[in-house]
């Protein structure tokens, strides 16, 4: 090659790369629930860090609906070019294939794992005006009036919904589920008195609980949450249900392996960064990080672990 041609090509290369990015648009990080909650904030942290690591522009889109299915489908409708990502909690990945026989996609087949991001527990919150101070008192209060048995959750078929179904089974009370498009609207209705209780993530209730605006009666882990150490576990409070969950990052299957590896490394590095860890801990989540292979293993193990429990609960989507 003529040396002048080589130099000219090299000089134009950055402009060509910039033009390619402009044509393909920014990196898109889809959060499949309503904006305003801890999951949305986590998605923005990850998008900022990955965008910075890849020297690319990143945007976040909240695409709520159908318990996370609309946002998931939005990612699957995008090109498999490694520029559209799904940051999701566990349920749309491992629970939906169990409870939705007509699910229009297979998360194990159609999504490519990138990295585990955080882990967290669930919590049952009530309005502080409710006379119950403990879970035992709440159950007695509910049994006095069936209108008191409604609980909100971030969406149908998600683990907070499932925990509510398990709780109803254990206490022998037919609790009524009120699905929302995310934790933020559910908690708004809890604060406004439109719903007597909400089952959601510890990350979404911690600050409200610390401010005294809601009362958290139980958390779902085997041990008490480090973010709400004064709150007993469900088991301690007399209802033997246990479980934790996670947020993880995916893209559409078929995306370039090199891109998946780069984004995965950037995510792991972010979760180990002291500044990022501080931000994540403020969301009442525990930073994680993993390889794509580790996330695939976790996904498979959790699916196998939850399948008997979900089926035994008798839950069926309406």
N, C-alpha and C positions, 0 to 999 in steps of 0.2 A: 504494500500500500504506500502511496506517496505520503511523505512525512507531513506535508502541509494538510493533506486530507485527514490524516490521523489527528493532528492538532485541532483542526476545525471540528471534527466529530467529538473529540473529548470536550471541547469548549461548549458544544451544544448539548452534551449529555445531561447536565443538571436541568436545563430548560425542558428537555424532552421528558425527564422524570416528573418535573412539575406539571407539565401539560398532561401527562398520563394521570396524575393524581386529580387534576382539575376535571378531567373527563370522567373519571370514575367516581368523583365526589368524595366527601369525607368518610372516615371510618364511622360506622353507625353502631351504637350500642343500644339494643332494645331491652327495656325493662317491661315485662309483660303484666304489670299492675299499675295502679294509679300513681301519679307523681305525688310527692310530698312526704312519703314515709322513709324509713331507714333504708329499705332496699333501693329506692330511687337515689338516695344520697350515696349509697355504696357504689351504685352503677356510675355515678358521676366521678367518684374518686378513681375507680378503675379506668374509666374512659380517659381521664386527664393523664394518668400515669402511663397508660399504654400509648396514647397519642404522643406524649413527650418522648418516650423511649423509641418509638418508630419514626419520630420527626414528621408527624402527620397530624392533620386536623381530625378531631374526634367530636362527635355530637351524641347526645342521649335522647332517645325517644321513649316516652312512656306509652305503651299500647295496651291498655287494660281491657278486660272482658273475657268471659267464659273461663274464669279461673286460671288464666294464663295462656289459654289456647290461641287467642287472637294474636298476641305478641309473638308466640312461638311460630305460628303460621306465617307471620310477616317476615321472620328470618328465613323460613323455608321457601318463601316466594321470591327471595332475593337471589341474585346470581351466587354461585358457589365460588366466589373469587377471594374469600378471606377478608372482606371489608365490612361485613355485617355480622354482628355478634349478639348473642342472647345471654344476658346475665339473669339467672332465674333461681328461685328457691327450689327445693327438692321435689315438691309435689308434682309439678307438670312433667317431670322427667320419670319418676318411679311410681307415682300413685295413679296418675291418669290412665296409663295403659291397663291397669287392673280394673278400674271402675267405669271406664268409658269404652264399651265394646265397639262403638262406631268412631273412635278417635281417628281423625283423617290422616294421621301420620304416626310413625313409629319412632319415638325419641332415640331408641338404641340404634336404629338403622339410618335415620335421616339427619341426625345431629352428630357433629364431631366434637368430642370432649377436648377442652383446652386446659383448664385448671380449676381446681377447687379454690374458692376465694375466702369464705369465712364459715364458721360454724355458730349455731345459736340454739336457744331453747324456745318453748312456747310459754304463754302465761294467760291466766284467766283474770280479767279486770272487770270491776264493777264501778258504778257511780258512787262516790262517797256518801251520797244521800241515802243509799240503800242501807237498811238497818243491819244487815249482816256484817259481821266483823271477821268471820272465819268461813272456810269452805263448808264446814258442818252446818253453821247457821244459815248459809246461803241455800243449801239443799232443803233445809226445813222451811225456809221462807218461800222457796219455789213450790213446794208441795202444798202450800196453803192456797195457791191461786195459779191455775195453768197459764194465765196471761204473763206470769213472771218467768216463764221457762224459755223465752226467746233469747238466743245468743247470736251476735254478729260475728262474722269472720271476714278475712280478706277475699274470699271467693269460694264458689262451690268446688268441692273435690280437692281442696288443698288440705295440708296437714292440720292447720288450726280447726277447719271444719271437721276433719276426721277425729281430732281429739275431742271435740264437742260430742260427736256421735259415740265415742268410747265412754266418755263421762256419763252420757245419758244411759248407756247400757249398764254401767257399773252401779249407778244410783237408783235405777229403776224408774226414772222419770222421762217421759217422752218430750225431750227438749226440742224446740222449734228453731230451725236454722234460718238466719237472715243473711244471705250472701251479699257482700259489697264488692266494689271494684278496687280493692286495696284496703290496707289498714287505716289510712288517714280518714276516709269517709266513715268507716265503721266507728272509729274513735270519736269523730265529731258528733255522731248520733248518740254515742254513749254519754258524752259531755252534755249534750242537749236533752238527755232523758228520753230519747225516742226508742232506745233499746236498753234493757237492764244490764246486760253483760256482753263482753266481747272476748273471744278467744283469738289471740294473735301472737306475734313474736315478742320475746322479751325486749328486743331492740326498739320496738315501736311503743312500748309502754313505760320504759324506764324513766324518761324525763318527766312525763306526766305524773308518774307515781311519786317521784322525788319532790315535785311541786305540790303534791297533795290534791291534785285535780282528779285523780282516779285512785282506786284502791285495788292492788293486786293481791289475790288470795292464794295463788299457787303457781308454781313453775313446773315444767315437764321433765327436767333432767333427773338423772340418778342422784345428783347432788344439788345443793342450792346454787343459784346463779351468783357469780361474783359481782354482778351488777345490782342484784337485789338480795343481798345476803339475809335480810330479815324475813324474807318470804319463804314459807315451807314448800317443799315439793308436793306434788299431788299425792305421792305415796305417804309422805309424812302427815298430810292432811286427811288421810283415810281413804283415798281413792287410788288403787294400785294401777296407775297407767304411767308409763315412762317413755320418753323418746326425745331425741334431739334432731336437728336438721342442719342444712347448709345452703349457701349460695355458691353457684359455680358458673363458669364461663364456657359457652359453646359457640360453634358456628355451623354453617350448613355442611353436611357431609359432602365430600368431594372437593373441599377447599384445598389449596396447595399446602402440602405437608410442611414446607419451609415456613409459610406464614403462620400456621398453627404453632409450630415450634417457637417462632420469634415472639408471638403474642403470649404464649405460655410462659416463656422465660421472663418477659416483661412483667407479667402478672405476679409470678413468684417473687421476683425482685422487689416489686412494690409492696407486697405483703410482709417483706422482711425489713423494709425501710422504716427507721424509727419514727419519722414524721408521719408516714402513712399509717403505721400501726397505731399511733396516738389518735388519728382521725377515726379509724375503724373502731377502736375501743370506746370512743365517745358515742358510737352508734350502738353500744352494748352488744357487739359481736366480737368473736375471737378470730384474728387473722389466721389464715391457713396457707394455701398455696400448694400446688402439686404438679406433677407431670401429667400430660394427657393420659398416659397409661394408668397412672395411679387413680385419676378421676374415673376412668372407665371401670376399674376394679371396684371402687367405692360405690359407684352407681349400680353395678350388678349385685353386689353384696346387700345393699340397702333394699333393692327391689325384691330380692329373695327373702329378706328378713321381714319386710312389711306385708308381703302378699298374704300370708296366713292370717295376720291380724286384721287386715282390711276385709278379707272375706268373712272372717269370724264375726266381725262387727255387724254384718248384715246390711251395711250401707249400700244403697243403690241410688244413683242419680235420678231425679224426677224427670 
